[in-house]
């Protein structure tokens, strides 16, 4: 039998082309699948980090609110005590000024002072 030398025939070229195309398709699919998996992994990592950061921010916000409420509670107690004493002192000074001007008598001054203090 005589064997032909040189270029392959039409069927040989078609077979070679099919093998190359099939291999390229398989490799391309594998690369795409690998890239998709890598992107999914990166996305999941970013989501996890975002959740951790959000949890830290929430905890810091709750702590800040608690500190603010504690400060407001202490400030409110001081504010409640301070205006009462300031108002009494201011009122006594006004009464003293009215007494010095002669608008209030000693008895009226004593009655007003007793009303403020008791």
C-alpha positions in Angstrom: 0.0 0.0 0.0 1.2 3.4 -0.9 1.2 6.0 1.7 0.7 9.6 0.9 3.3 11.9 2.2 2.9 15.7 2.7 -0.1 17.5 3.8 -3.0 15.7 5.5 -6.2 15.2 3.6 -9.5 17.0 4.1 -10.7 14.5 6.7 -7.4 14.8 8.6 -7.7 18.6 8.6 -11.3 18.5 9.8 -10.4 16.1 12.6 -7.4 18.2 13.7 -9.6 21.4 13.7 -12.2 19.6 15.8 -9.7 18.5 18.3 -8.2 22.0 18.6 -11.6 23.7 18.8 -12.8 21.2 21.5 -9.7 21.7 23.5 -10.0 25.5 23.2 -13.6 25.3 24.3 -12.8 23.1 27.3 -9.9 25.3 28.4 -12.0 28.5 27.9 -14.8 27.1 30.0 -12.4 26.0 32.8 -10.8 29.4 32.9 -14.2 31.2 33.0 -15.4 28.9 35.8 -12.2 29.5 37.8 -12.5 33.3 37.3 -16.2 33.2 38.4 -15.3 31.2 41.5 -12.5 33.6 42.3 -14.8 36.6 41.9 -17.5 34.9 44.1 -14.9 34.3 46.8 -13.7 37.9 46.7 -17.3 39.1 46.9 -18.0 36.9 49.9 -14.9 38.2 51.6 -15.9 41.8 51.0 -19.4 41.1 52.3 -17.9 39.5 55.5 -15.6 42.5 56.0 -18.5 44.9 55.5 -20.6 43.1 58.0 -17.8 43.1 60.6 -17.2 46.9 60.0 -21.0 47.5 60.3 -21.1 45.5 63.6 -18.2 47.6 64.9 -19.9 50.8 63.9 -23.1 49.7 65.6 -21.3 48.9 68.8 -19.5 52.2 68.8 -22.8 54.0 68.2 -24.5 52.2 71.0 -21.6 53.0 73.3 -21.7 56.7 72.3 -25.4 56.8 72.9 -25.0 55.2 76.3 -22.3 57.6 77.3 -24.3 60.5 76.1 -27.3 59.4 78.1 -25.2 58.9 81.1 -23.7 62.4 80.7 -27.2 63.9 80.1 -28.5 62.2 83.2 -25.7 63.6 85.3 -26.0 67.0 83.7 -29.8 67.0 84.2 -29.3 66.2 87.9 -26.8 69.1 88.2 -29.0 71.3 86.2 -32.0 70.5 88.3 -30.0 71.3 91.5 -28.2 74.4 90.2 -31.1 76.5 88.9 -33.1 76.0 92.1 -30.3 77.4 94.2 -29.5 80.2 91.6 -33.2 81.1 91.4 -33.5 81.3 95.2 -30.3 83.4 95.5 -31.5 85.7 92.7 -34.9 86.1 94.2 -33.4 86.8 97.7 -31.2 89.5 96.0 -34.3 91.0 94.4 -36.2 91.0 97.6 -33.2 92.6 99.4 -33.0 95.3 96.8 -36.7 96.0 97.1 -36.4 96.2 100.9 -33.4 98.7 100.6 -35.4 100.8 98.2 -38.2 101.0 100.7 -40.7 99.2 98.5 -41.0 96.2 101.0 -41.3 96.5 104.7 -39.4 94.3 107.2 -42.4 92.1 107.7 -43.1 91.8 103.9 -39.5 91.0 103.3 -39.5 88.3 106.0 -42.7 86.7 104.7 -41.4 86.7 101.1 -38.1 85.2 102.3 -39.9 82.5 104.3 -42.0 81.7 101.3 -38.9 81.2 99.1 -37.0 79.2 101.6 -39.8 77.0 102.8 
